[in-house]
Amino acid sequence: MDFRRITHPGPTKNYEPLPSSGRAGRNLPAAVGVGVGLAALFLAVLFISNEAFVVLVSVAVVLALWELAGAFARKNREIVLPLAWVGGVGMVVCAHFLGLEAVLGALTVTVFAVAVWKLLDGRSPQAMLDIMVTTFALIYVALLASFVVLILDSPGAQAAVITWVLLSVANDTGGWAFGIMWGKHPMAPKISPKKSWEGFAGSLVFSVAAGIGGMVWLGGAWWLGIPLALLTTVAGTFGDLIESLIKRDVGLKDMSNMLPGHGGLMDRLDSLLMTAPVVYFFLKVAMQW
């Protein structure tokens, strides 16, 4: 096995997508099948133990960082994967055992280690750019993923994690459905031509339903689900746009073909990651955890 090819993935290719199903814009049988499989794995691990869930999140962080590295390689930008992997997994583990302060400390140490690595290496003519790209990847993937573990370790436990997932699923589903049926006014045509204000409205409607249900399940006031839905819809949409901006910048349609019918792992995690800190801090304040 060529270890360097693992730690230095080549530029990601634009893969030919599976045949789409009508107006859906993607292969629905494949998308549904993969989605159901991922949901089953997620729920199974979630209820095995908190430590098993930490392992699952760590694996997702490793794969997502590798995927981002391949995307940025298209522009000759390097994510220092060995250090990013160690630091990223370390941040997730710190979230479980030591809390948020330790996560931020692990992020700081990792960024410093990356800077020293690149400055001592001396082979890259764009060391500072590589440091910045790696730092962005650590924040975008590992730091945000750490909040998922913090949600699980909160008093809400598994119910809080499922509420977070349902809010993100409602956001994506509502935006997709309303966008397909009524989308006429683009939100950011230069970044994501298919994302519309009508889709945003659908995301909000679906998220309000999920938010109210989630707050009732967690034992909170039902009306708190409305501001929670608004915040997560804005955060999720922002996450989608960031991902679209990255793909536009590097010239990719999907981050990879890792998940048939969906694209890459980051194509599914973009809104989930961005909503994790929002849900964590909202529940911490609203539920006084």
N, C-alpha and C positions, 0 to 999 in steps of 0.2 A: 504494500500500500504506500502510495506517495503522500507522505504527511504534508508536504508543502502544498499540494493541490487541495488538501482539506482546509488548511489555514490561509491559503491564497486562492480562492475560487476565481476562475476566469469570468469574463463578462457574461452576464446572463443573456440568453438569446430570447428573441420574441418567438415563442412557440405558437404553432397553429392551434387555435382553440377548438374544442369539441363542437360539433354542429349544434347551433342554437335551436331552442324550441319556441317557434313563433315569436311573439312580441316580448317574450321574457328576456331575450338578449343573451341567454346562456343555455347550456344543456340542462334542463330541469331534472331529468331522471338521475343524471350523475351528481348534480348539485344536491338534490334531496338525499340521495344515498350516502354521499360523503358527510352531509350535515347530520344525518341521523347517527351515523357511526361515531362522529366526533362528539355528539351530545351524549351518547351512551358511555363512551370512554370517560368523558369529563365527569358525569354524574357518578359513575362507578368509583373512580379515584377519589372524588370529593367526599364520599361517605365511607371510604376505607379508613383513612386517618388523615390528620392534618399534615403529617410528615410525607405521606404518599402524594398529597396534593402539591406540596413544596417541590417534590421531585418532578411532577408533571409540569409545573410552571417553569422550573429550571430547564427542562428539555425544550420547552417552547421558546424560551429565551435564547438558547444555543442555536436552534434552527432559524429563528427570526434574525439573529445577528448574522448568521451565515448567508441568509437570503439577501439582507441589506448589503453585505459585502460584495456579493455578485452583481447587484444592481449598480453600486457606486463604482465598481471596477470598469463599467462601460465608459466612465469619464476619467479613468486613471486615478481614481481616488481610493485610498486604501484604509479599510478598517483593520486595526491591529487585532486580529481575531484571537490569538492565544491569550492576550491580556484581557480583551473584552469578554471572552468566555469565562475566565477565572473571576474577573471582577463582577460580571453580570450575575453569575450563579451565586457568588458571595453576597451580593446585595439581596437576592431573594432569600437566601438562608438567614442573613442578618434580620430581615423583616420578621421572620418567624421566631427566632430565638432572642433577639435583642431589641427590636422595635425600629421606629422610623429614624431616630437619631443615628443609629448604627448604619442604616442604609445610606444615609447622606455621607457618613464618614467613609464607608466603603467606596462610594462613588468618587469622593475626593481623592482617596488613595489610588484608585484605579486610574483616574485622569492624570495624576502626577506620575505614576509608573509608565503610562503611555507616552507622556511628554519626554521623560528621561530615555525611554527605549528609542524613540524616533530621533532625538537629538544626538544620542551616542551612536546610533546606527550609521548615520552619515551618507547612506546610499540613495536616499530619496531627495530629489530636488524640491519637493513640496512638503517637507516635514510638518510645517505648521498647519497646512491644509489637512493632512492626514490626521493630525491630533484633533483638529476641530470636527472632522467627520466622525472619528471614533467617539469623541465626547457626545456628539449629537446622538449617535446610535445607542450609547449607554443610557442616556436620558430618555430617549424615545421608546426604547424597548425595556431595558432592565429596571430602570427607576419606576416607570409606570406599572410594569408587571409586579413589582414589589408591593404595590398597593392592593393587589388582588389577595396576596397572602395576609396583609394587614386586615383586610375585610373579613377573611376567614377566621382570624384570631380575635376578632371583636366579639362582643356578647351575642351578636346576631348569628355568628357562625355560618353554617351551611345555608341557612335561609337568606342571610344577607348576600352571600355570593350568588345564589340563584336569582335574587332580586336584581343584582347588578347585571347578570347575563340577560334576564328577561327585558330589562330596560334597553339594552343594546340591540337585542333581537327585534324588539318592537320598533326601535328607531330605524333599523335597516329595512324591516318588512314594510312599515308604513311609508317610508320614503320611496321604496321600490314600487309598491302598489299604486300610490297616488301619482308618482312620476310616470309610470307606464300609462295610466288611464287619463290623466289630465295635465301632465307636465308640458307647459308652453313657455314659461318665463325662466330662462337660465339664471342660476344663482351666480356662477362664476364661469362663464363660457370659455375663457382662455385657459382655465385650469381643469375643469371637469364639465364638459359640454352637456352631459346627460343629467347633471344635478340641477333640479329646478326648485323654485319657491313652492310650487304645489307639492313637490315631494317633501320639502321641509315641513309643510303643514301636516302632511300625512304622518311623518315621523313624530310630530308633536302630539297628534291625536292618539296614535297607538301608544306612545310613551306615557301619556297621562293615565291611560287605562292600566298599563303595567305598573306605573308608579303608585297609584292609589291601591291596587291590589297588593303590591309589595309592602307598603307602609302598614296596611291592615294586618298582613301576615306577621310583620315584625312587632306588632303591638303598639304602633304609633297612631297618631291622628291621621285620618284618611286624607285630609286636605293637604297634608305635607307632601303627598304624592304629586301634587301639581307643580310646586316649585322644583321638586326633585326631577320631574320629567322635563321641565323647561331647561334646567341646567345640563342634564345629560344629553338632551337633544342638541343643544348648542355645542357641547363638548364633542359629541359623536360626529356631528357634521364637520366640525373643525378638524377632527382626526381624519375623516374621509378626504378632506381637501388637502391636508398635508401629504397624505399618501399619494394623491393624484398629482400634486406638485412635484414630488420626488420622481414619480414615473414619467411625468412630462419632461422633467429636467434630464433624465438619463435615457429617454426614448424607449420606454417599455409600456406595453399594454397591461401585462400582469407581472407581478414580482417574480413569479416562477410558475411551474406547472405541478407543484407539489400536491395540490388538492384539486383533482378533476372536477370541472364544473364551477370551481370557485377561483382558480388561479393559484396564487401563492399563499403562504401562511399569513404574511402581513396584509394581504388583501382582505382577510377575515379579522385580523386582530386590530386593524387601524382604529376603528371606533371603540372597540372594547378597551383597548389600552388607555385611550384618552378619557374615557368615562370613569375609570377605576378610582383615581384620586378624588374626583368629584363626589362619587358615591361614598367613599370612605369619610371624607371631611363632613359631608352633609349629614350622614347618619351619626357621626361622632358628636356634632353640635345639636341636631334635632332630637336625637334620642338620649343625649347626655351620657354617652358611653365613655 
